[in-house]
Amino acid sequence: MVDPKKFYRDFDQLLQKISSTTTKEGFVCSILEEIYKCFADTLHIASMRLYEDRGDEFVLVNKFKNRTRKFTRRISTDSDAVKQVLKHGSFIYDRENLTIDPDTEGQEEYAVPAAMLIRSPEGRWIAVFELYAGWEREEVIFSLNAIRSALNYRLFSEAIHTELEQAAQIQRSLLPQNAPPIPGYEVAARSSPTEIVGGDFYDFFESDDQEIFGLAIGDASGHGLPAALLVRDCVIGLRMGIARQFKMVHSLKKLNSVIYRSTYSSRFVSLFYGEIERDGHLIFVNAGHPAPFVVDGDEVQTLNATGLILGALPEITLHRSFAHMKPGSILVLFSDGIYEREDAQEEAYGIERLHRLVQAHQEKSPEEILQLIFDTLDSYGNHTVWEDDSSVVIVKRLED
């Protein structure tokens, strides 16, 4: 019988090996070596070998222990033995007339073969173990299934992580790396996703004559890859509309139609788009986004929604609205991850506190205010992990 304490100690050692080893070339073989090291005596494993899926057959690619023994080098994918392990994930070939390796039958040192299926997004392998006298079916099946689950999870999670990293790189390439220099204005911006990829975004647009400066901030519902894909479509769609000199309302209505027809699990976007003229006039459309605000001394003007969020209905009504930025005034755009940040008592920071924070420091530069906001909110949440994507864009009109 397996000693439970020893088994779980050995199994924990194997899990640490699986989780800490990078899934590069040779990963599967290194784990099989660890399996033999940890479980050869416990499960009565005499030897192991690894077959790789090559389409119509599984081909022997490595042997562990008893390297001089004669083993079957190729196994048809359509064979009954392979079908059993593909169906069950692990299988012991102790039935008469069913074996995964006919070449070992009749040999003086013959042992019962057992196999487990190893899978990743890139391929499949079958690991075959020879069990010598004394093995117990329940113990072997339980152990192989536990090891197989951990190993396959690691292979798939690593691949998913890599894909998300690639998605994050794509998303970072879409967002402006630096705020553009705008005559008469100073700009700072930052977006911090709570996962590898997020649903917040911002963008800037410059007219050829630099008389008009466009800016946008948005928040796609959800998190992770679906939200990131939606962000990609929003950024590209908005850029196309502005580049073709469409009116802002028309551009956002067209974007709404695209989002509504999308099949992403995240399908709603709040979006603010505004155009600031050299003299401080601000024309904007706010599709359900948390209201940006303009701070000028003791006054705070909120730029409230002028229509519904994008993607909720096939057609929506949007209209423009107006504001004005005096010299020295500050425009603040933000996502809900900022004001919804909670303290230890689960009280949200709130928009009013954000207004007061900017008012109290309006003499500072946009970059200083930006850093102050993130530092203040981080402290407010006791430096815990942020639960939502958080973005801020700050525009300050310089004194004449």
Wavefront OBJ file of the C-alpha trace (Angstrom):
o trace
v 0.000 0.000 0.000
v 1.091 3.576 -0.690
v 2.075 5.568 2.369
v -0.254 8.617 2.093
v 2.208 10.990 3.755
v 5.037 9.940 1.482
v 2.846 10.078 -1.608
v 1.619 13.610 -0.939
v 5.111 14.763 -0.037
v 6.413 13.323 -3.314
v 3.437 14.685 -5.224
v 4.015 18.169 -3.791
v 7.642 17.942 -4.882
v 6.503 17.021 -8.391
v 4.004 19.898 -8.507
v 6.749 22.333 -7.532
v 8.865 20.982 -10.380
v 5.976 21.320 -12.842
v 5.106 24.872 -11.750
v 8.683 26.176 -11.588
v 10.104 24.729 -14.802
v 9.620 26.730 -18.000
v 7.736 24.856 -20.712
v 10.492 25.055 -23.259
v 11.928 22.192 -25.290
v 12.632 19.208 -23.058
v 10.035 20.166 -20.436
v 7.946 16.994 -20.775
v 11.018 14.750 -20.594
v 12.312 16.542 -17.506
v 8.956 16.018 -15.775
v 8.967 12.313 -16.670
v 12.404 12.041 -15.110
v 10.979 13.641 -11.960
v 8.020 11.227 -11.999
v 10.413 8.289 -12.028
v 12.486 9.843 -9.263
v 9.459 10.452 -7.036
v 7.221 7.471 -7.808
v 9.284 4.563 -9.182
v 9.268 2.685 -5.876
v 5.821 3.811 -4.730
v 4.015 2.818 -7.942
v 6.354 -0.033 -8.957
v 7.536 1.644 -12.167
v 10.277 -0.327 -13.924
v 10.807 1.955 -16.930
v 9.207 4.739 -18.962
v 9.139 5.963 -22.535
v 7.561 8.825 -24.419
v 5.713 8.786 -27.745
v 4.894 11.937 -29.709
v 1.847 12.439 -31.927
v 2.894 12.713 -35.558
v -0.552 12.615 -37.139
v -1.301 9.017 -38.119
v 0.935 7.515 -35.470
v 2.702 8.095 -32.172
v 6.474 7.832 -32.537
v 8.948 6.855 -29.788
v 11.050 9.940 -28.954
v 12.660 9.068 -25.619
v 13.305 6.181 -23.211
v 13.948 6.395 -19.478
v 15.650 3.442 -17.738
v 16.154 0.061 -19.400
v 17.343 1.818 -22.555
v 18.606 -1.477 -24.001
v 15.164 -3.079 -23.969
v 13.316 -3.513 -27.248
v 10.222 -1.299 -27.471
v 7.670 -0.603 -30.197
v 8.834 2.477 -32.072
v 5.589 3.431 -33.823
v 2.003 3.020 -32.660
v -0.935 3.730 -34.959
v -3.310 6.429 -33.764
v -6.195 4.179 -34.844
v -5.062 1.236 -32.716
v -7.371 0.088 -29.925
v -4.630 0.651 -27.357
v -4.181 4.307 -28.323
v -7.935 4.844 -28.508
v -8.241 3.711 -24.895
v -5.719 6.202 -23.535
v -7.124 8.995 -25.730
v -10.581 8.256 -24.338
v -9.724 7.826 -20.658
v -6.601 9.946 -20.270
v -4.799 7.094 -18.507
v -5.068 3.355 -18.950
v -3.528 0.111 -17.646
v -3.079 -2.599 -20.276
v -3.669 -5.668 -18.172
v -6.365 -7.151 -20.378
v -5.672 -10.140 -22.553
v -5.086 -9.290 -26.236
v -4.793 -5.545 -25.569
v -1.411 -3.904 -25.171
v 0.158 -0.657 -26.275
v 3.530 -2.321 -26.944
v 3.403 -5.773 -28.597
v 7.207 -5.916 -28.866
v 7.549 -6.306 -25.080
v 5.144 -9.237 -24.787
v 6.874 -12.537 -24.262
v 10.109 -10.931 -23.150
v 11.663 -12.424 -20.059
v 11.336 -9.172 -18.103
v 7.839 -8.310 -19.318
v 5.835 -5.952 -17.089
v 2.311 -4.568 -17.427
v 2.224 -1.313 -19.438
v 0.281 1.727 -18.259
v -0.065 4.963 -20.197
v -1.177 8.552 -19.720
v -1.994 11.229 -22.274
v -0.112 14.535 -22.121
v -1.579 17.442 -24.046
v -0.673 21.018 -24.871
v -2.007 23.480 -27.472
v 0.934 22.484 -29.686
v 0.806 18.685 -29.488
v 0.082 15.391 -27.763
v 2.281 12.741 -26.169
v 1.693 9.338 -24.616
v 3.895 8.392 -21.679
v 4.137 4.630 -21.188
v 5.178 3.108 -17.859
v 6.087 -0.522 -17.223
v 4.717 -1.743 -13.905
v 6.483 -4.615 -12.174
v 4.871 -7.023 -9.697
v 3.182 -5.479 -6.675
v 1.354 -2.547 -8.303
v -2.215 -1.666 -7.261
v -4.751 -0.508 -9.865
v -6.433 2.179 -7.762
v -3.128 3.656 -6.675
v -1.681 3.755 -10.191
v -4.795 5.214 -11.842
v -5.231 7.809 -9.118
v -1.582 8.858 -9.324
v -1.437 8.990 -13.121
v -4.643 11.056 -13.317
v -3.411 13.493 -10.681
v -0.038 13.903 -12.386
v -1.629 14.171 -15.839
v -4.047 16.886 -14.711
v -1.286 18.975 -13.160
v 1.006 18.559 -16.141
v -1.640 19.345 -18.751
v -2.841 22.359 -16.769
v 0.694 23.715 -16.680
v 1.173 23.257 -20.423
v -2.115 24.955 -21.293
v -1.826 27.756 -18.724
v 1.662 28.595 -19.981
v 0.345 28.788 -23.554
v -2.590 30.951 -22.487
v -0.262 33.211 -20.526
v 1.927 33.581 -23.615
v -1.103 34.457 -25.750
v -2.229 37.033 -23.189
v 1.261 38.534 -23.154
v 1.056 38.842 -26.926
v -2.383 40.449 -26.598
v -0.948 42.838 -24.002
v 1.835 43.814 -26.390
v -0.704 44.475 -29.128
v -2.775 46.569 -26.751
v 0.247 48.551 -25.568
v 1.146 49.207 -29.194
v -2.310 50.721 -29.767
v -2.176 53.096 -26.819
v -0.062 56.241 -27.189
v 3.363 55.810 -25.624
v 3.618 59.544 -24.908
v 1.225 62.438 -24.933
v 1.781 64.601 -28.035
v 3.121 68.142 -27.666
v 0.180 70.528 -28.070
v 0.831 74.273 -28.353
v -0.656 76.002 -25.323
v -1.388 72.798 -23.421
v 0.377 70.197 -21.300
v -0.860 66.589 -21.263
v -0.208 63.475 -19.157
v -1.878 60.065 -19.266
v -1.631 56.591 -17.759
v -3.573 53.331 -17.987
v -3.009 50.478 -15.532
v -4.808 47.167 -16.262
v -5.690 44.921 -13.332
v -4.898 41.843 -15.459
v -2.292 41.280 -18.170
v -4.638 42.927 -20.625
v -7.425 45.324 -19.749
v -10.527 47.105 -20.964
v -9.470 50.753 -20.472
v -8.032 52.842 -23.264
v -7.263 56.410 -24.241
v -6.060 58.073 -27.417
v -5.049 61.440 -28.862
v -5.736 63.036 -32.243
v -4.025 66.026 -33.823
v -5.261 68.136 -36.707
v -2.800 69.013 -39.435
v -2.824 72.708 -38.518
v -2.678 71.926 -34.760
v -5.654 74.190 -34.206
v -7.724 71.302 -32.805
v -6.601 68.619 -30.389
v -8.748 65.484 -30.007
v -8.691 63.101 -27.090
v -10.672 60.041 -26.034
v -11.009 57.745 -23.053
v -13.065 54.573 -22.877
v -13.829 51.504 -20.825
v -14.871 48.171 -22.338
v -16.957 45.958 -20.066
v -15.237 42.998 -18.466
v -11.561 42.184 -18.173
v -8.932 40.128 -19.892
v -8.787 39.063 -23.512
v -12.434 39.716 -24.574
v -12.222 43.284 -23.277
v -8.824 43.749 -24.926
v -10.192 42.630 -28.303
v -13.036 45.098 -27.963
v -10.563 47.847 -27.072
v -8.646 47.077 -30.249
v -11.785 47.478 -32.372
v -12.737 50.716 -30.610
v -9.336 52.340 -31.012
v -9.024 51.360 -34.672
v -12.642 52.315 -35.450
v -12.327 55.693 -33.765
v -9.064 56.455 -35.537
v -10.592 55.566 -38.899
v -13.589 57.816 -38.269
v -11.472 60.780 -37.196
v -8.969 60.261 -40.017
v -11.803 60.389 -42.544
v -12.950 63.656 -40.962
v -16.322 62.258 -39.963
v -18.271 64.286 -37.432
v -17.783 63.032 -33.898
v -21.423 62.032 -33.407
v -21.421 60.153 -36.713
v -18.163 58.371 -35.825
v -19.462 57.188 -32.459
v -22.761 56.016 -33.942
v -20.895 53.958 -36.536
v -18.701 52.546 -33.787
v -21.820 51.661 -31.798
v -23.105 49.579 -34.709
v -19.814 47.683 -34.942
v -19.758 46.942 -31.212
v -23.433 45.904 -31.147
v -22.835 43.343 -33.903
v -19.721 41.922 -32.244
v -19.761 38.471 -30.648
v -17.373 39.214 -27.781
v -18.523 38.324 -24.266
v -17.605 41.939 -23.442
v -19.851 44.051 -25.665
v -20.415 47.399 -23.985
v -18.151 50.433 -24.061
v -18.368 53.784 -22.348
v -16.552 56.412 -24.383
v -15.773 60.096 -24.095
v -14.434 61.946 -27.117
v -13.603 65.643 -27.124
v -11.931 68.228 -29.331
v -10.125 71.183 -27.767
v -9.501 74.271 -29.843
v -6.465 76.512 -29.421
v -8.583 79.128 -27.593
v -9.873 76.657 -25.007
v -13.252 75.795 -26.505
v -14.086 72.140 -25.865
v -16.666 70.236 -27.929
v -17.433 66.715 -26.734
v -19.645 63.643 -26.907
v -19.968 61.445 -23.837
v -21.391 57.963 -24.478
v -22.116 56.882 -20.918
v -18.611 57.422 -19.549
v -17.946 58.709 -16.005
v -18.120 62.471 -16.340
v -14.736 64.155 -16.884
v -14.398 67.508 -15.174
v -12.723 70.857 -15.630
v -11.165 72.493 -12.571
v -10.734 76.275 -12.584
v -9.991 77.673 -9.152
v -12.963 76.935 -6.902
v -15.170 75.900 -9.811
v -15.646 72.336 -11.081
v -17.583 71.732 -14.294
v -18.606 68.145 -15.030
v -18.900 66.966 -18.642
v -21.919 64.717 -18.223
v -23.135 61.965 -20.537
v -24.752 63.061 -23.782
v -25.972 59.585 -24.724
v -25.972 55.874 -23.858
v -22.989 53.557 -23.698
v -21.969 51.981 -27.006
v -23.094 48.468 -27.889
v -26.278 48.269 -25.814
v -28.681 49.048 -28.684
v -28.404 48.823 -32.475
v -29.055 52.555 -32.771
v -28.489 55.254 -30.182
v -29.030 58.979 -29.867
v -25.966 61.105 -29.151
v -25.490 64.849 -29.107
v -22.616 67.228 -28.646
v -22.041 69.480 -25.680
v -19.625 72.301 -24.924
v -17.272 73.568 -22.242
v -14.436 76.053 -22.025
v -10.954 75.786 -20.583
v -9.556 79.050 -19.274
v -5.793 79.559 -18.976
v -4.577 77.576 -15.965
v -7.629 75.285 -15.884
v -7.333 71.510 -15.827
v -9.358 68.848 -17.638
v -9.416 65.402 -15.972
v -10.612 62.256 -17.739
v -10.727 58.968 -15.809
v -12.206 55.472 -15.713
v -14.385 54.008 -12.957
v -11.462 52.020 -11.533
v -10.210 55.312 -10.064
v -13.162 56.484 -7.998
v -14.381 52.942 -7.176
v -11.114 52.079 -5.370
v -12.111 50.941 -1.846
v -10.485 51.263 1.559
v -10.369 48.616 4.293
v -13.987 49.409 5.229
v -15.060 48.865 1.583
v -15.879 52.552 1.131
v -15.230 53.811 -2.393
v -12.957 56.804 -2.865
v -15.670 58.574 -4.822
v -15.747 61.304 -7.427
v -16.125 64.160 -4.947
v -12.812 63.289 -3.311
v -11.198 63.182 -6.745
v -12.546 66.669 -7.496
v -11.146 68.020 -4.239
v -7.784 66.322 -4.748
v -7.257 67.987 -8.123
v -8.547 71.326 -6.846
v -6.049 71.258 -3.990
v -3.144 70.670 -6.353
v -4.168 72.477 -9.519
v -0.981 74.518 -9.518
v 1.009 71.347 -10.236
v 1.875 69.970 -13.677
v -0.324 67.281 -15.287
v 2.385 64.668 -14.717
v 2.610 65.582 -11.022
v -1.174 65.478 -10.614
v -1.304 62.139 -12.436
v 1.261 60.628 -10.074
v -0.507 62.152 -7.084
v -3.819 60.557 -8.066
v -2.361 57.062 -8.414
v -0.294 57.400 -5.221
v -3.300 58.675 -3.260
v -5.581 55.906 -4.503
v -2.950 53.257 -3.875
v -2.616 54.406 -0.265
v -6.398 54.683 0.089
v -6.701 51.010 -0.851
v -3.952 50.108 1.636
v -1.627 49.207 -1.243
v -3.711 46.138 -2.113
v -4.180 44.862 -5.651
v -6.445 47.100 -7.731
v -9.688 45.333 -8.605
v -10.402 47.236 -11.809
v -8.515 48.767 -14.692
v -7.608 52.374 -13.899
v -6.885 55.187 -16.334
v -6.408 58.937 -16.083
v -5.795 61.642 -18.708
v -4.999 65.173 -17.595
v -4.873 68.258 -19.821
v -3.803 71.649 -18.502
v -4.194 74.846 -20.458
v -1.086 76.883 -19.954
v -1.180 80.504 -18.880
v -0.833 82.969 -21.748
l 1 2 3 4 5 6 7 8 9 10 11 12 13 14 15 16 17 18 19 20 21 22 23 24 25 26 27 28 29 30 31 32 33 34 35 36 37 38 39 40 41 42 43 44 45 46 47 48 49 50 51 52 53 54 55 56 57 58 59 60 61 62 63 64 65 66 67 68 69 70 71 72 73 74 75 76 77 78 79 80 81 82 83 84 85 86 87 88 89 90 91 92 93 94 95 96 97 98 99 100 101 102 103 104 105 106 107 108 109 110 111 112 113 114 115 116 117 118 119 120 121 122 123 124 125 126 127 128 129 130 131 132 133 134 135 136 137 138 139 140 141 142 143 144 145 146 147 148 149 150 151 152 153 154 155 156 157 158 159 160 161 162 163 164 165 166 167 168 169 170 171 172 173 174 175 176 177 178 179 180 181 182 183 184 185 186 187 188 189 190 191 192 193 194 195 196 197 198 199 200 201 202 203 204 205 206 207 208 209 210 211 212 213 214 215 216 217 218 219 220 221 222 223 224 225 226 227 228 229 230 231 232 233 234 235 236 237 238 239 240 241 242 243 244 245 246 247 248 249 250 251 252 253 254 255 256 257 258 259 260 261 262 263 264 265 266 267 268 269 270 271 272 273 274 275 276 277 278 279 280 281 282 283 284 285 286 287 288 289 290 291 292 293 294 295 296 297 298 299 300 301 302 303 304 305 306 307 308 309 310 311 312 313 314 315 316 317 318 319 320 321 322 323 324 325 326 327 328 329 330 331 332 333 334 335 336 337 338 339 340 341 342 343 344 345 346 347 348 349 350 351 352 353 354 355 356 357 358 359 360 361 362 363 364 365 366 367 368 369 370 371 372 373 374 375 376 377 378 379 380 381 382 383 384 385 386 387 388 389 390 391 392 393 394 395 396 397 398 399 400
